[in-house]
Amino acid sequence: MYQTRIQYALDNFIMDQYFLPMSNFYHLKEEKDSGKSDLKLSINHENLCIYDFDNKKKCGFLRTEKTYGMQKSVDHIIFENCSDEWKLHLIEMKSSVGYKTWLESIKPKVRTSYFTALAIAEFLGIDILITNVRAYTTYEVEKFSLNETNPRAKVSHLGYAARDPKRDEWEKGKIFIQIGEEIMIPHTKIQMIKNPETGILEGSLEIQ
C-alpha cells in the first residue's frame, strides 16, 4: 500500500490502469515486429511502473513538430522509493543503436520523458532530484560506425562542448540533454540476446 498522498492521487487524479499493479518483478516488452524485446526487471523497493509509456496519454500542450522531438517517449518508466527518496528510471528498447538512433530517437525521448515524469510526480506528491534520474537502453547490436556517422554528431550547441555520442556518452555511461542548459543523466546500456526459437531479444536488469 502506498503512502496516503500517493494513493489519493492514484484514486483521484490518474486514470485507471495508468500504472501497473506494484510488483518486485516486471516483464517489460517491446511488441513491434521490427525489434520485439523482453526485459526481465527486478526491483527491491516500493515502486510505480508505467508500462508502454510511449503509447500512454500525456501532456497535450507540447509541440507537435517532429523537429522538437516532444511527441515521443521512452517505452517504460519506473518511480522507485528508496527510504523516502524517489528515483526515476527511464527505459528505452531498441534493436540497434548508432549515431542517428542516439541523436534523433533516444536523446529526445529521454528528455521528453524526464519532464513528463516530473509532471506526473507532482500529481503523485513526490520529489525527484536530477541526481536521482537514470536512463537505460536495451539493444542487440551497436551500429556506431564511421559510415553511419550523422553530421549532427559533430555539431555542438552554441556554448556547449562538442561530443562524440559513442565515445563521450554511450561508452562512458552518460547522456547529455539540452534544456536551455545542459544536464547529464547516467545511462546504462543493456545488451540483449536474441532467442533463436522466438526471435525475441531477451535480457535482464536488477535495480537494487
N, C-alpha and C positions, 0 to 999 in steps of 0.2 A: 504493500500500500504506500502510495506516495504521500509526502507531507501535505497538509491541508491546502496550502496555497496552490500547489501544482494540481492536486486532484480537483479543486474548484475550477481551475482553468480547463482541464480536460472535460469536465462535466458541463461547462457553461460557455466556453469560448471557442474551443476547437471542434471541428466537425468530427462525427463518429468515424472510427476506424482510420483516422489520420495517422495514428501511431499503432504499431504492433503491440499486442499484449506483452508485458515485460517478461524477458527471459534472460538467462545467462548464456544462451546459445542460439545463434541465428544462422539460417541458410540465406545468404544474400546473393541474389541471382541477377544476371543479365539475360534476358529472354530473346534478344534479337538473333536471328539466324546467322548474321554476319560474325557473331562472336559470343555465343552462349557461354556463360560463366557461372560457377557456383563456388562462392567463398564461404567456408565454414568459419564463423566468427564466434569466439568465446570471450566473455567479458565477466569479470568478477563482481562488479559493483552494480548498485541500482542504476537503471538507465531508461532512456526513452529512445525508441528506434523508429525512424521514418523510412519505410521500405519503398523503393521505386520513387524516390523524391522527385526525380526529373519529370515524372508524369503526374505529380500532385498539383492541385491548385495552389497558387502562390500570389505574390503581390501584383495586382493588376495595374499599378501605376508606373511600372518600369518601361523603359524604352523598348520598342519592338524592332527597331532597325538591327539587322544582323551585324552591322559594323560594331555595335557596342557590346554584343555578346551577353545581353542581360536576360535572355529568354530561356537559356539552358542551364540546367543544374546538375550536380553530381547525382549518381544513382542512389546512394543511400546516406543517411545521416544518423549518427548516434550522439545523444546527450548522455554523458556519464557523470554520476555523482560520486566523488571521492572525498569522503569526510566533509561534506557540505561545500566542497569546492568543485564546481562544474567544469567539465571538459567537453569539447566539441570535436567529433571525428567525422571527417568528410571523405567519403569513399567513392571513387570513380572506377568503372570497369571498362577495360579496353582489350582488344585482341592484340594490338601492336601499338608501340609508342615511338614517334620520331619527332623531328623538329616541328612539322606542321601540326601534328596532333597535340603536342605540348603547348604550342603558342596559340592555336586557333580553337582548341577544344578544352583541354584540361585546365589551363590557367583561367580562361573566362568563366568556366563552370565553378571552379573553386571560389573565385571572387564573388560571383552572384550568390552562391550557396552560403558563403560566410555571412554576408549581410542579411540574407533571408532568414538564416538560422538565428541571428541576433534578434530579428523582429519576433520570431516565434518564441524565443527565450523571454522576451519582455512580457508576452502574454502569459507565459508559464510562471513568471516571477522569479526567474533565475538569472544570475550574472555570469557572463563568460568573458574572461580576460583573453586578450590576444595571445598571451603566453601559454594558454591552455587549449589552443586550437591545433589540430593535427590533420594533415591531408594524406591520402593513400591512393595509389593507382595499382590496380591489378592488370596484368598483361601477360602475354606469352612470348612475344618477340620484340626486341629492340630494333628500331629502324633508323637510328641516328647515323646517317652516312653522309659523306661529302656530296654525293649526287643528290641527296634528298634535302640538303640544306635550304631552308627558306630564307630569302634575303632579310626578312624581318628579324631573324635571329641575330643579325649583326648590327641592327639599328637600335640605339638606346633612346629612351625618352630624354628630352632636354633636362639636364641637371642630374641625371642618374647614370650609374656605371653601366658600361656595355658588358653584357654577359653572354656566354655561350650556354644555351639551355642544357646541353648534355653535360659539359664539363663543370659548370658552375651551379647547376640546380639539380638535375637528375642524379648525377653521380655523388653529389655532396649532401643529398637528403634535404634539399631546401626548395621552396617555391616562392618567388618574389612576386607580389601583387601590387599593381598601381591603383591607388585610390585618391590621387591628388598628392599623396605622399607614398612612399614605398614601405610596405610591410613584408616581413618574412614569416612564412609558416613552415615548420618542419614537415618534411614529406617522406613517406615510406613507399618504396616500390615493392610489389609483391608478385613475383613471377609464378605464373600458373602452369600446370601441366595438363595437356590435352588427354582426356580419357579416350583410348583407341576404340572403345566399343560405342560410346555415345557421341564422341566429338565435342564434348563439353569441356571447357577449361576449368580445372579444379585447383583449389588451394585453400590455405587456412591462415587465420590471423588471430592471435591471442592478445587481448587488451587487458593488462594487469592493473 
